[in-house]
Amino acid sequence: MYSAEDGEDGYESSRPCFYCMMVRFCLIVFCFLFVSFSYAVETSSLHKVCGKVVSGRDPIPFAYLFIEELNRSFACDVNGEFCMEKMPPGTYTLRASSMGYADVEMKIDVAQAVADLIVRMKVSSTELPEFEVMANRKMSDKITVGEEAIQYTQPTSLADVLLLLPGNVYQENNMSGFIELSNRQVGSDANSSLGMAVLTDGSPMSNDGTRVQMVGITGGSSSKSEDSEFKSRSGLNQGTDMRYISTDHIHSVEFTQGISSARYGNLSSGMIHINSKHGVSPLNVRAKTDLKNKLFYVGKGFKLSDRLGTLHLGVDYLHSVKDIREEMDKFSRVTGQAYYNNSVKLGSCKLHLDAKFSQTVTANKMKK
């Protein structure tokens, strides 16, 4: 049995527990309100910058914008309009680029929300009085070669673009045999060529599956001899053959000479990232002929509609003969490419659609 005194003692002892629960509840509510207030203050300090990229009075569809200080990139829609959200206050360098137009850099001051920023670009002229063609080093380990510099070299394959890299010397482009990749060394070898990754619009062109072992051809522990003639023409275990990469469908090429990210695959000698032509562009016809090479290219970018986006089409043909007396030295290449680009708004979000179809066909006596 419990006496009245015991009951009073029990009632008095339960009071501290009730006070503890109230204190904990108040602390939880205070922390929640503090976090919500901090988030509201941080969100209110960010601004939204919207505008349009134009050339004269015409908008530039799918222009590329880059903020150097924030390392953030944006893309315009089919009407050349853009909107950069969550921009902290400050002064930034805005760089705009688009195929067929000269790059533009401008300073923008983000002190409040901006809704009518206008970025003006000019059509790049092919008639220049005097200029120096060199690769542009944007970062310590990355070199970018633009479309103007590529056209200046009158290339037949990606191997000719390598001449624009610092330290490279002119060499005759031999299309009758495998052309090895060389990025950060004098000369070339199979090991360095195999360890270099080649990406087209973010997609790798080769992987470790290109490694093969064929008795009597590639050599090895069981065979002391190898067919050097077949190996030099086919490029077995030597990486990507640059003869099959046409430069007429390229907007720019980025060469990474330092250590690349692991997301690009297993590579040891750097990386070459190819950005294809896309968007609206005028009709472009190119013809080249000399004693060894005959090349023809035609391409144009169309605007389908405001809702359907753009479509860029191009096709080129190359025929190269090192020696007319040698049938095995003839090399022919046909490359066709279609690049579709569009930007769709889904509520407050924007979805960028890119689809590319590219096919390269070669015809030479070696494959018979």
C-alpha positions in Angstrom: 0.0 0.0 0.0 1.1 3.5 -0.8 0.6 6.3 1.7 -0.3 9.9 0.9 3.3 10.9 1.6 4.6 8.4 -1.0 2.1 9.7 -3.5 3.3 13.3 -3.0 6.9 12.3 -3.3 6.1 10.5 -6.6 4.3 13.6 -8.0 7.2 15.8 -7.0 9.8 13.5 -8.7 7.9 13.5 -12.0 8.1 17.3 -12.4 11.8 17.4 -13.5 11.1 14.9 -16.3 8.3 17.1 -17.6 10.6 20.2 -17.5 13.3 18.3 -19.4 10.9 17.4 -22.2 9.8 21.0 -22.5 13.4 22.3 -22.7 14.2 19.7 -25.4 11.1 20.6 -27.4 12.0 24.3 -27.2 15.6 23.6 -28.4 14.4 21.6 -31.4 12.0 24.4 -32.4 14.7 27.0 -32.0 17.2 25.0 -34.2 14.6 24.5 -36.9 13.7 28.2 -37.0 17.4 29.2 -37.0 18.2 26.9 -40.0 15.1 28.1 -41.9 16.1 31.7 -41.3 19.7 31.0 -42.4 18.5 29.4 -45.6 16.1 32.3 -46.3 18.9 34.8 -45.8 21.3 32.8 -48.1 18.6 32.4 -50.8 17.7 36.0 -50.7 21.3 37.0 -51.5 21.3 35.1 -54.8 20.1 36.8 -58.0 18.7 35.8 -61.3 20.4 37.1 -64.5 18.4 36.7 -67.8 19.1 38.2 -71.2 19.6 37.5 -74.9 22.5 36.9 -77.3 22.1 38.7 -80.6 24.0 39.7 -83.7 22.6 42.9 -84.9 18.9 42.4 -84.5 18.9 38.6 -85.1 19.1 36.2 -82.1 21.9 33.6 -82.0 20.4 30.2 -81.2 22.2 27.9 -78.7 25.0 30.2 -78.0 27.4 29.0 -75.3 28.0 31.2 -72.2 30.7 30.7 -69.5 31.4 32.4 -66.2 35.1 32.2 -65.5 35.0 33.1 -61.8 32.3 30.5 -61.0 33.3 27.9 -63.6 29.7 27.7 -64.7 28.4 27.3 -68.2 25.0 28.0 -69.8 23.3 27.5 -73.1 20.8 29.7 -74.9 17.6 28.4 -76.3 16.5 28.5 -79.9 15.7 32.2 -79.6 19.1 33.1 -78.1 17.6 33.7 -74.7 19.3 32.6 -71.5 18.7 32.7 -67.7 21.4 32.2 -65.1 19.9 31.4 -61.7 21.4 31.5 -58.2 24.1 34.0 -59.0 25.9 35.4 -55.9 26.5 39.2 -55.9 29.8 40.3 -57.5 31.5 41.2 -60.8 32.1 38.4 -63.2 33.6 37.8 -66.7 31.1 36.5 -69.1 32.4 34.8 -72.3 30.0 34.0 -75.2 30.8 31.8 -78.1 29.0 30.3 -81.1 29.9 28.7 -84.4 30.4 31.3 -87.1 30.7 34.2 -84.6 33.7 35.8 -82.9 34.0 35.1 -79.2 33.0 38.0 -76.9 34.0 38.7 -73.3 32.3 41.3 -71.1 32.1 42.2 -67.4 28.7 41.9 -65.7 27.9 43.4 -62.2 25.4 41.3 -60.3 24.1 43.5 -57.5 20.4 42.6 -58.1 18.2 40.6 -60.5 18.8 41.4 -64.2 16.2 40.7 -66.8 17.4 42.4 -70.0 21.1 41.7 -70.4 22.1 41.9 -74.0 25.2 40.2 -75.3 26.2 41.3 -78.8 28.3 39.1 -81.1 29.7 39.7 -84.6 30.0 37.3 -87.5 33.5 36.0 -87.8 35.1 37.2 -91.0 37.3 34.9 -93.1 39.1 37.9 -94.7 41.7 39.1 -92.2 44.6 41.4 -93.1 47.1 39.6 -90.9 46.8 37.2 -88.0 48.8 34.6 -86.2 47.3 31.1 -85.9 48.1 29.3 -82.7 46.4 27.1 -80.2 44.8 28.9 -77.3 45.8 27.7 -73.8 42.8 28.2 -71.5 44.1 26.2 -68.6 47.5 25.0 -67.4 47.0 21.6 -69.0 44.4 22.2 -71.7 44.9 23.7 -75.2 42.0 24.6 -77.5 42.1 24.9 -81.3 39.2 26.8 -82.8 37.5 26.4 -86.1 39.3 29.4 -87.7 42.7 27.9 -86.9 41.7 24.5 -88.2 40.6 26.0 -91.5 43.8 27.9 -91.9 45.9 24.7 -92.0 43.7 23.2 -94.8 43.7 19.8 -93.1 42.8 16.4 -94.5 42.7 14.6 -91.1 43.1 15.3 -87.4 46.8 14.7 -87.7 47.2 18.1 -89.5 45.6 19.9 -86.5 48.4 18.7 -84.2 50.8 21.0 -86.1 49.2 23.9 -84.2 50.3 22.6 -80.8 53.4 24.3 -79.3 56.6 22.5 -80.1 55.3 20.5 -83.1 57.0 20.7 -86.4 55.6 20.2 -89.9 55.6 16.7 -91.2 54.2 15.3 -94.5 50.7 13.8 -93.9 50.9 10.2 -95.2 47.4 8.8 -95.7 48.6 5.4 -96.9 49.5 4.1 -93.4 48.3 4.3 -89.8 48.9 7.7 -88.2 49.8 7.5 -84.5 48.7 10.0 -81.9 51.3 12.2 -80.3 50.4 14.9 -77.8 53.2 15.7 -75.4 56.4 14.2 -76.9 58.7 14.5 -79.8 57.8 11.9 -82.4 55.4 9.1 -81.7 55.2 5.5 -80.6 52.6 2.8 -80.2 52.5 2.9 -76.4 51.8 6.6 -76.2 49.3 6.4 -79.1 47.4 3.6 -77.4 47.3 5.5 -74.1 45.7 8.6 -75.5 41.9 8.9 -75.4 39.9 10.4 -78.2 36.4 11.7 -77.4 33.7 13.1 -79.7 31.2 15.3 -77.9 31.9 13.4 -74.7 31.7 9.9 -76.2 34.9 7.8 -76.4 35.9 6.5 -79.9 37.9 3.6 -78.6 38.6 1.6 -75.5 40.8 -1.3 -74.2 38.8 -3.7 -76.4 41.1 -2.6 -79.3 43.9 -4.6 -77.9 44.3 -7.9 -79.8 47.0 -10.5 -80.1 47.4 -12.3 -83.5 50.1 -15.0 -83.9 52.4 -14.0 -86.7 51.0 -10.5 -87.0 51.3 -8.7 -83.8 54.2 -10.7 -82.4 54.5 -11.9 -78.8 56.1 -14.5 -76.6 55.2 -17.4 -78.9 56.2 -15.7 -82.1 59.5 -13.8 -82.6 58.4 -12.3 -85.9 55.5 -10.1 -86.8 54.0 -8.8 -90.0 55.2 -5.2 -89.8 53.6 -4.2 -93.1 50.1 -5.3 -92.0 50.6 -3.8 -88.6 51.6 -0.5 -90.0 48.6 -0.3 -92.3 46.0 -1.6 -89.8 47.2 0.1 -86.6 46.7 -3.0 -84.4 47.4 -2.2 -80.7 48.3 1.4 -81.6 45.2 3.3 -80.6 42.9 5.5 -82.8 43.8 6.1 -86.4 43.6 9.8 -87.1 43.1 9.2 -90.9 39.4 8.3 -90.1 38.7 11.6 -88.3 37.5 14.3 -90.7 38.1 17.9 -89.6 35.4 19.4 -91.7 32.7 18.4 -89.1 34.7 19.8 -86.1 33.9 23.1 -84.4 36.9 22.9 -81.9 39.4 20.5 -80.5 40.6 20.4 -76.9 44.0 18.8 -76.1 44.5 17.8 -72.4 48.2 17.3 -71.8 48.1 16.8 -68.1 46.5 14.1 -66.0 42.9 13.6 -67.0 39.9 12.6 -64.9 39.2 8.9 -64.4 35.7 9.3 -65.9 37.3 9.5 -69.4 38.6 5.9 -69.1 41.9 4.2 -68.9 44.4 6.7 -70.5 48.0 7.5 -69.8 49.1 10.0 -72.5 46.5 12.7 -72.4 43.2 13.2 -74.1 41.7 14.8 -77.3 38.2 16.1 -77.0 36.4 16.9 -80.3 33.4 19.3 -80.4 31.3 18.8 -83.5 29.6 21.5 -85.5 26.0 22.2 -84.6 23.4 25.0 -84.7 22.5 27.4 -87.5 25.3 28.2 -90.0 25.5 29.3 -93.6 26.2 26.9 -96.5 29.9 25.9 -96.3 31.6 24.3 -99.3 35.3 23.3 -99.2 37.4 21.8 -102.0 41.1 20.9 -101.8 43.3 19.3 -104.5 47.0 18.6 -104.7 49.2 16.0 -106.2 48.2 13.4 -103.5 44.8 14.4 -102.1 41.4 15.2 -103.5 38.9 16.5 -100.9 35.4 17.9 -101.1 33.0 19.0 -98.3 29.5 20.6 -98.1 27.6 21.4 -94.9 24.9 23.7 -93.6 23.0 24.2 -90.3 19.2 24.7 -90.5 16.7 26.1 -88.1 13.7 23.8 -88.2 11.4 26.0 -86.1 11.2 27.7 -82.7 10.0 24.5 -81.1 11.9 21.9 -83.2 15.4 23.4 -82.8 18.2 23.1 -85.3 19.8 20.5 -87.5 23.3 20.6 -88.9 24.2 18.3 -91.9 27.5 17.7 -93.5 29.3 15.2 -95.8 32.8 15.0 -97.1 34.8 12.8 -99.5 38.6 12.2 -99.5 40.8 10.3 -101.9 44.5 10.1 -101.3 47.2 8.4 -103.4 50.8 8.3 -102.3 52.0 6.4 -105.4 49.8 5.7 -108.4 51.9 2.6 -109.1 51.0 1.0 -105.7 47.4 0.0 -105.3 47.8 -0.6 -101.6 48.7 3.0 -101.0 45.3 4.3 -102.1 43.0 5.6 -99.4 39.4 6.8 -99.7 37.1 8.1 -97.0 33.5 9.2 -96.9 32.1 10.8 -93.7 28.6 12.0 -93.1 27.2 13.6 -90.0 23.9 14.9 -88.7 23.7 16.9 -85.4 20.3 17.8 -83.9 20.1 20.4 -81.1 17.1 21.7 -79.2 16.2 23.2 -75.8 12.8 22.5 -74.2 11.3 24.2 -71.1 9.7 21.9 -68.6 8.1 24.2 -66.1 10.9 26.1 -64.3 13.5 23.7 -65.7 15.2 23.6 -69.1 16.1 20.4 -70.9 18.8 20.4 -73.6 18.6 17.8 -76.3 21.5 16.8 -78.4 21.5 13.9 -80.9 24.2 13.1 -83.4 24.6 10.5 -86.1 28.0 10.1 -87.7 29.3 7.5 -90.1 32.7 7.0 -91.7 33.2 4.6 -94.6 36.6 3.8 -96.1 37.5 1.9 -99.3 41.0 0.8 -100.0 42.8 -2.2 -101.4 44.0 -3.4 -98.0 40.6 -4.6 -97.0 40.1 -6.9 -100.0 
